[in-house]
Amino acid sequence: MNTAGHSEATAPRGLELTPFRGLRYDPDRVGSLAAVTSPPYDVVVRPDGLHHLQDADPHNIVRLILPQAVTPTARNDQAADTLRHWLAEGILTADPEPALYVYEQRHADGMIQRGVIGTLRVSDPAEGVVLPHEDVMPHVVADRAALMRATHANLEPLLLTYRGDGTAAEIVDRTAERPPLLSTTTEDGYSHRLWSLTDPADLAAVQRDLAGHQALIADGHHRWATYLRLRAEHPSPSPWDHGLVLLVDTARYPLRVRAIHRLLHGLPVADALAAVDGLFRVRRLDVPLPEALDALADAACAGNAFLLAGDDAFHLLDRPDPELLARTVPQDRPEAWRTLDATVLHAALLDHVWHIPEDDPARIAYIHDTAATVRKARRDGGTAVLLHPVREEVVRDLARQGVTMPRKSTSFGPKPASGLVLRALDL
């Protein structure tokens, strides 16, 4: 490496991905691999979804990532005890040697995503190696940190993206031609395959290639912030210097970007609409959800637009009052940030019109599933706020400028299934 102008100690560092001894379910000790997996913890937000996963298999990973007990301390102690028991009983076993893991997801609609799972050096935002694009909620970071401390484990990988289309991607694809360590299909229609990469030459080539890149956090901002907090708590060197991630090269395997919707508790649709009278153009849509989403997409091409639901119709909000935006949206950020739907939603509607704190779980929930958000709003008498997705290039450009988007602005996917490979920090 050309280090002219830099000492060895200050030379720029890129992505540093290292092998680890993965913890994996023994397929002979569980009903099926699909039955023990789960979506990431922050996707499993509804009690019915949690109970469904718990009932799927007594060893479903949700018992570790979302333990159920009365108090936070009891929940974390429960997760730690469960992990210890599963290790002692051989439900989870450690692979014999450190590896990087090639991971593939496929869907019948033609979607294919491949990446590599390993432990990534935790780097400060100022280094510009791992780029966040969303703010985080401190209470969620505290919750994840307490769970990781109790279990001394990274229970599920973050999803990071980079753009390379180089040696690492070639090795990932070549590895996927071999028979996998595991193969399963989950009920969402995705097939999952995992391979271990242990050849020293391949490992070195992947590491060299990744060292020249930076990554965007696609999913897992709170867990990355947790990694940073836990690293700061433990003198280096320590296992907390690294965190479990999945790196996907989106030059070869583009991700899908979807919106994350808001469910406003205790705010009937009629009240929400009355509050925006004169501040947005409002149109009632007596159409099915797919047609309402098409109308939202059309409106979003011309500016900020939102779809409200919760009664017997959909209500399209667009053409916000310029004076409202000038009064409520901070003007010290790039225009691309000021004009985001999530920015306008949080700064104008939530803060100034509806007076709902974005971090109050009693007032607002963040839900990925569009239809589920609408159903719950209609059942509970609240208001669903549906958003149109942000383009990936907008997210990446803002992240490179060091500008974070409002919380829960995007949903990149497909997300890695939790439960296929875990990391115990003691190994």
C-alpha positions as CSV (number, residue, x, y, z in Angstrom):
1,M,0.0,0.0,0.0
2,N,1.2,3.5,-0.8
3,T,1.4,5.3,2.5
4,A,3.1,8.4,1.3
5,G,2.1,11.2,3.7
6,H,0.9,8.7,6.3
7,S,2.7,6.8,9.1
8,E,1.8,3.2,9.5
9,A,-0.2,4.1,12.5
10,T,-2.3,6.6,10.6
11,A,-2.6,5.0,7.2
12,P,-6.3,4.8,6.1
13,R,-8.0,1.5,6.9
14,G,-10.9,0.1,4.9
15,L,-13.1,-2.9,5.7
16,E,-11.4,-5.4,7.9
17,L,-13.4,-8.7,7.8
18,T,-12.0,-11.6,9.8
19,P,-13.0,-15.3,10.1
20,F,-14.7,-16.7,13.2
21,R,-15.9,-20.0,14.5
22,G,-19.6,-19.8,13.8
23,L,-22.3,-21.3,16.1
24,R,-24.8,-23.2,14.1
25,Y,-27.9,-25.4,14.9
26,D,-27.3,-29.1,14.8
27,P,-29.9,-30.2,12.2
28,D,-30.3,-33.5,14.0
29,R,-31.4,-31.8,17.2
30,V,-34.1,-29.5,15.8
31,G,-37.3,-30.1,13.8
32,S,-36.0,-28.2,10.8
33,L,-33.6,-25.4,10.1
34,A,-36.4,-23.2,8.7
35,A,-38.4,-23.7,12.0
36,V,-35.6,-22.2,14.1
37,T,-34.9,-19.1,12.0
38,S,-36.5,-15.7,12.4
39,P,-36.5,-12.3,10.7
40,P,-34.2,-9.8,12.4
41,Y,-35.4,-8.8,15.9
42,D,-36.7,-5.4,14.8
43,V,-38.9,-6.9,12.1
44,V,-40.7,-9.2,14.6
45,V,-42.8,-6.4,16.1
46,R,-46.2,-8.0,16.4
47,P,-47.1,-10.3,19.3
48,D,-48.8,-12.7,16.9
49,G,-45.6,-12.9,14.8
50,L,-43.5,-13.6,18.0
51,H,-45.8,-16.3,19.2
52,H,-45.9,-17.9,15.8
53,L,-42.1,-18.2,15.8
54,Q,-42.0,-19.4,19.4
55,D,-44.5,-22.2,18.5
56,A,-42.6,-23.2,15.3
57,D,-39.9,-24.9,17.4
58,P,-38.9,-24.8,21.0
59,H,-35.4,-23.7,19.9
60,N,-36.4,-20.9,17.6
61,I,-33.8,-18.1,17.6
62,V,-36.4,-15.6,18.6
63,R,-36.1,-17.0,22.2
64,L,-32.6,-15.5,22.2
65,I,-33.1,-12.3,20.2
66,L,-36.5,-11.4,21.8
67,P,-36.7,-13.2,25.1
68,Q,-40.0,-12.8,26.9
69,A,-40.0,-11.9,30.6
70,V,-41.4,-9.3,32.9
71,T,-38.3,-7.0,33.2
72,P,-35.4,-6.2,30.9
73,T,-33.0,-7.7,33.3
74,A,-35.0,-10.9,33.5
75,R,-35.3,-11.0,29.7
76,N,-31.5,-10.8,29.2
77,D,-30.8,-13.3,31.9
78,Q,-33.3,-15.6,30.3
79,A,-31.6,-15.3,26.9
80,A,-28.1,-16.0,28.5
81,D,-29.4,-19.0,30.3
82,T,-31.1,-20.3,27.1
83,L,-27.9,-19.9,25.1
84,R,-25.9,-21.7,27.7
85,H,-28.3,-24.6,27.8
86,W,-28.5,-24.9,24.1
87,L,-24.7,-25.0,23.9
88,A,-24.4,-27.6,26.7
89,E,-27.1,-29.8,25.1
90,G,-25.5,-29.6,21.6
91,I,-28.5,-27.7,20.1
92,L,-25.9,-25.1,18.9
93,T,-22.4,-26.2,18.1
94,A,-19.3,-24.4,17.1
95,D,-17.7,-25.1,13.8
96,P,-14.2,-26.6,14.1
97,E,-12.2,-23.8,12.5
98,P,-12.6,-20.1,11.9
99,A,-14.3,-19.3,8.6
100,L,-16.0,-16.6,6.6
101,Y,-19.4,-17.7,5.5
102,V,-20.9,-17.2,2.0
103,Y,-24.6,-16.7,2.3
104,E,-27.2,-16.9,-0.4
105,Q,-30.9,-16.0,-0.5
106,R,-33.2,-16.8,-3.4
107,H,-36.8,-16.1,-4.1
108,A,-39.2,-17.6,-6.7
109,D,-39.7,-14.2,-8.2
110,G,-36.1,-14.3,-9.4
111,M,-34.4,-12.3,-6.6
112,I,-31.0,-13.6,-5.6
113,Q,-28.6,-12.1,-3.1
114,R,-25.2,-13.3,-2.1
115,G,-22.7,-12.0,0.4
116,V,-20.1,-12.9,3.0
117,I,-20.6,-13.1,6.8
118,G,-17.7,-12.4,9.1
119,T,-16.6,-10.3,12.0
120,L,-15.9,-6.7,11.0
121,R,-13.6,-4.3,12.8
122,V,-15.7,-1.7,14.5
123,S,-14.7,1.7,13.3
124,D,-15.7,5.2,14.4
125,P,-17.9,7.2,12.0
126,A,-15.1,9.7,11.5
127,E,-13.1,7.0,9.8
128,G,-15.6,6.9,7.0
129,V,-15.3,3.1,6.7
130,V,-18.9,2.1,7.8
131,L,-21.4,4.7,6.8
132,P,-24.7,5.0,8.8
133,H,-27.6,6.7,7.1
134,E,-30.2,6.8,9.9
135,D,-30.3,8.1,13.4
136,V,-30.8,5.7,16.3
137,M,-33.0,5.6,19.3
138,P,-30.9,5.5,22.5
139,H,-33.3,3.2,24.4
140,V,-33.0,0.6,21.6
141,V,-29.2,0.7,21.7
142,A,-29.3,0.3,25.4
143,D,-31.6,-2.7,25.1
144,R,-29.4,-4.4,22.5
145,A,-26.2,-3.7,24.5
146,A,-27.7,-5.2,27.6
147,L,-28.6,-8.4,25.6
148,M,-25.2,-8.7,24.1
149,R,-23.5,-8.2,27.4
150,A,-25.6,-10.9,29.0
151,T,-25.2,-13.4,26.3
152,H,-21.6,-12.4,25.3
153,A,-22.6,-13.1,21.7
154,N,-23.6,-11.5,18.4
155,L,-26.8,-13.3,17.8
156,E,-27.6,-12.0,14.3
157,P,-25.6,-10.3,11.5
158,L,-26.1,-6.7,10.4
159,L,-26.6,-6.1,6.7
160,L,-24.0,-3.9,5.1
161,T,-23.5,-3.1,1.4
162,Y,-20.5,-2.1,-0.6
163,R,-19.9,-1.6,-4.3
164,G,-16.9,-3.6,-5.7
165,D,-17.6,-6.3,-8.3
166,G,-14.1,-7.5,-7.7
167,T,-12.2,-10.5,-6.3
168,A,-14.3,-10.9,-3.2
169,A,-17.5,-11.1,-5.3
170,E,-15.8,-13.6,-7.6
171,I,-14.8,-15.9,-4.7
172,V,-18.3,-15.6,-3.3
173,D,-19.9,-16.8,-6.6
174,R,-17.3,-19.5,-7.0
175,T,-17.9,-20.8,-3.5
176,A,-21.6,-21.0,-4.2
177,E,-21.0,-23.6,-6.9
178,R,-20.0,-26.1,-4.1
179,P,-22.4,-28.2,-2.0
180,P,-23.6,-26.0,0.9
181,L,-23.2,-26.5,4.6
182,L,-27.0,-26.0,4.9
183,S,-29.9,-25.3,2.8
184,T,-33.5,-24.5,3.8
185,T,-36.6,-22.6,2.7
186,T,-38.5,-20.4,5.0
187,E,-42.2,-19.7,4.9
188,D,-41.7,-16.3,3.3
189,G,-40.6,-18.2,0.1
190,Y,-36.9,-17.5,0.4
191,S,-34.4,-20.3,0.1
192,H,-31.2,-19.9,2.2
193,R,-27.8,-21.6,1.6
194,L,-24.6,-21.2,3.6
195,W,-21.0,-22.2,2.8
196,S,-17.9,-22.0,4.9
197,L,-14.8,-20.3,3.4
198,T,-11.6,-21.6,5.0
199,D,-9.0,-21.7,2.3
200,P,-6.2,-19.4,3.4
201,A,-5.6,-18.0,-0.1
202,D,-9.3,-17.3,-0.6
203,L,-9.6,-15.7,2.8
204,A,-6.6,-13.5,2.1
205,A,-7.9,-12.5,-1.3
206,V,-11.3,-11.5,0.1
207,Q,-9.7,-9.5,2.9
208,R,-7.4,-7.6,0.5
209,D,-10.3,-6.8,-1.8
210,L,-12.5,-5.5,1.0
211,A,-9.7,-3.4,2.5
212,G,-10.2,-0.9,-0.4
213,H,-13.9,-0.3,0.2
214,Q,-16.3,1.4,2.5
215,A,-19.7,0.0,3.5
216,L,-23.2,1.4,3.9
217,I,-25.3,0.2,6.8
218,A,-28.4,-1.2,5.0
219,D,-30.0,-2.8,8.1
220,G,-28.8,-2.8,11.7
221,H,-28.1,0.8,12.7
222,H,-29.0,0.1,16.3
223,R,-26.8,-3.0,16.4
224,W,-23.8,-1.1,14.9
225,A,-24.3,1.7,17.5
226,T,-24.4,-1.1,20.1
227,Y,-21.1,-2.5,18.7
228,L,-19.5,1.0,19.1
229,R,-20.8,1.3,22.7
230,L,-19.6,-2.2,23.7
231,R,-16.2,-1.7,22.1
232,A,-15.8,1.6,24.1
233,E,-16.6,-0.3,27.3
234,H,-13.8,-2.9,26.8
235,P,-10.1,-2.1,26.6
236,S,-8.6,-3.0,23.2
237,P,-7.7,-5.6,22.1
238,S,-10.8,-7.5,22.9
239,P,-13.5,-9.6,21.1
240,W,-15.7,-6.5,21.2
241,D,-13.4,-4.8,18.7
242,H,-15.3,-6.7,16.0
243,G,-19.0,-7.3,15.2
244,L,-20.9,-9.8,13.2
245,V,-22.0,-8.6,9.7
246,L,-23.2,-9.7,6.3
247,L,-21.5,-7.8,3.5
248,V,-23.3,-7.7,0.1
249,D,-21.7,-6.3,-3.0
250,T,-24.6,-4.3,-4.5
251,A,-22.7,-3.8,-7.8
252,R,-23.4,-7.4,-8.4
253,Y,-26.4,-8.1,-6.2
254,P,-28.6,-4.9,-5.9
255,L,-30.8,-4.8,-2.8
256,R,-34.5,-3.9,-2.8
257,V,-35.3,-0.7,-0.9
258,R,-38.7,-0.5,0.8
259,A,-40.3,2.0,3.1
260,I,-40.9,1.5,6.8
261,H,-44.4,2.7,7.7
262,R,-45.7,4.4,10.9
263,L,-48.6,3.3,13.0
264,L,-49.9,6.2,15.2
265,H,-51.6,4.9,18.3
266,G,-54.5,6.8,19.7
267,L,-54.9,9.1,16.7
268,P,-58.0,8.3,14.7
269,V,-57.8,9.1,11.0
270,A,-60.5,11.7,11.3
271,D,-58.5,13.6,13.8
272,A,-55.3,13.2,11.8
273,L,-57.0,14.6,8.7
274,A,-58.6,17.5,10.6
275,A,-55.2,18.6,11.8
276,V,-53.7,18.7,8.3
277,D,-56.6,20.7,6.8
278,G,-55.1,23.5,4.8
279,L,-51.6,22.3,5.2
280,F,-51.7,19.5,2.6
281,R,-53.9,18.6,-0.3
282,V,-56.0,15.7,0.8
283,R,-57.7,13.3,-1.5
284,R,-59.9,10.3,-0.5
285,L,-59.2,7.1,-2.4
286,D,-61.9,4.4,-2.3
287,V,-59.7,1.8,-3.9
288,P,-57.8,-1.4,-2.9
289,L,-54.4,-1.1,-1.3
290,P,-52.4,-1.8,-4.4
291,E,-54.1,1.0,-6.3
292,A,-53.7,3.3,-3.4
293,L,-49.9,2.6,-3.4
294,D,-49.8,3.3,-7.1
295,A,-51.4,6.7,-6.5
296,L,-48.8,7.3,-3.7
297,A,-46.0,6.5,-6.1
298,D,-47.3,8.9,-8.7
299,A,-47.7,11.7,-6.2
300,A,-44.2,11.0,-4.8
301,C,-42.7,11.7,-8.2
302,A,-43.8,15.4,-7.8
303,G,-42.9,15.9,-4.2
304,N,-43.7,14.9,-0.6
305,A,-46.7,12.5,-0.3
306,F,-48.2,10.2,2.3
307,L,-51.0,7.7,2.4
308,L,-53.1,7.6,5.6
309,A,-55.3,4.6,6.5
310,G,-57.3,3.3,9.4
311,D,-60.9,3.9,8.5
312,D,-62.7,2.6,5.4
313,A,-60.7,4.4,2.8
314,F,-57.2,5.7,2.0
315,H,-56.3,9.4,2.1
316,L,-53.5,10.8,-0.1
317,L,-51.7,13.7,1.3
318,D,-49.5,15.7,-1.0
319,R,-48.5,19.3,-2.0
320,P,-47.5,20.4,1.5
321,D,-47.8,24.1,2.3
322,P,-44.4,25.7,1.6
323,E,-44.7,27.9,4.7
324,L,-45.2,24.9,6.9
325,L,-42.0,23.3,5.5
326,A,-40.0,26.5,5.9
327,R,-41.2,26.8,9.5
328,T,-40.6,23.2,10.6
329,V,-37.9,21.6,8.5
330,P,-34.3,22.5,9.5
331,Q,-32.7,24.5,6.8
332,D,-29.0,23.7,7.7
333,R,-29.1,20.3,5.8
334,P,-28.7,19.5,2.1
335,E,-31.7,19.9,0.0
336,A,-31.8,16.1,-0.6
337,W,-32.3,15.6,3.1
338,R,-34.8,18.5,3.5
339,T,-37.1,17.1,0.8
340,L,-37.1,13.5,2.1
341,D,-40.6,12.2,2.9
342,A,-39.4,11.0,6.3
343,T,-37.9,14.4,7.1
344,V,-41.2,16.1,6.3
345,L,-43.2,13.5,8.2
346,H,-41.1,13.8,11.3
347,A,-40.3,17.5,11.3
348,A,-43.7,18.8,10.1
349,L,-46.4,16.3,10.7
350,L,-45.3,14.3,13.8
351,D,-43.6,17.2,15.7
352,H,-45.7,20.2,14.8
353,V,-49.1,19.0,13.5
354,W,-49.8,15.8,15.4
355,H,-47.5,16.3,18.4
356,I,-46.3,12.7,18.5
357,P,-42.8,12.0,19.8
358,E,-40.9,9.8,17.3
359,D,-39.3,7.7,20.1
360,D,-42.5,7.1,22.2
361,P,-43.5,3.4,21.7
362,A,-46.8,4.1,23.3
363,R,-47.7,6.6,20.5
364,I,-45.9,5.3,17.4
365,A,-44.8,2.0,16.0
366,Y,-42.5,1.3,13.0
367,I,-43.8,-1.5,10.8
368,H,-42.2,-3.0,7.6
369,D,-45.3,-4.9,6.4
370,T,-47.6,-2.5,4.5
371,A,-50.8,-4.6,4.7
372,A,-50.2,-5.4,8.4
373,T,-49.8,-1.7,9.2
374,V,-53.2,-0.9,7.5
375,R,-54.9,-3.9,9.2
376,K,-53.7,-2.9,12.7
377,A,-54.7,0.7,12.2
378,R,-58.2,-0.3,11.3
379,R,-58.5,-2.8,14.1
380,D,-57.1,-0.4,16.8
381,G,-58.6,2.8,15.6
382,G,-55.3,4.5,14.9
383,T,-53.7,6.0,11.8
384,A,-51.3,4.2,9.5
385,V,-48.9,6.5,7.6
386,L,-47.6,4.8,4.5
387,L,-44.5,6.1,2.8
388,H,-43.0,5.6,-0.6
389,P,-39.4,4.1,-0.7
390,V,-36.3,6.2,-1.1
391,R,-33.9,5.4,-3.9
392,E,-30.7,3.7,-2.9
393,E,-28.4,6.3,-4.5
394,V,-30.0,9.1,-2.4
395,V,-29.3,7.1,0.7
396,R,-25.7,6.4,-0.2
397,D,-25.0,10.0,-1.3
398,L,-26.3,11.5,1.9
399,A,-24.3,8.9,3.9
400,R,-21.1,9.9,2.1
401,Q,-21.8,13.5,3.1
402,G,-22.1,12.4,6.7
403,V,-25.8,13.3,6.8
404,T,-28.1,10.9,8.6
405,M,-31.7,10.4,7.6
406,P,-34.6,10.3,10.0
407,R,-35.0,7.1,12.0
408,K,-36.5,4.1,10.2
409,S,-36.4,5.8,6.8
410,T,-35.6,2.8,4.7
411,S,-35.9,-1.0,4.7
412,F,-33.2,-2.7,2.6
413,G,-33.7,-6.3,1.8
414,P,-33.9,-9.1,1.7
415,K,-32.6,-9.1,5.3
416,P,-30.5,-12.1,6.4
417,A,-32.4,-14.7,8.4
418,S,-31.4,-14.9,12.0
419,G,-30.4,-18.3,13.3
420,L,-28.3,-19.6,10.5
421,V,-24.9,-18.6,12.0
422,L,-24.2,-16.9,15.4
423,R,-21.0,-15.7,17.0
424,A,-20.0,-16.4,20.6
425,L,-17.4,-13.9,21.7
426,D,-15.7,-16.5,24.0
427,L,-14.7,-18.7,21.0
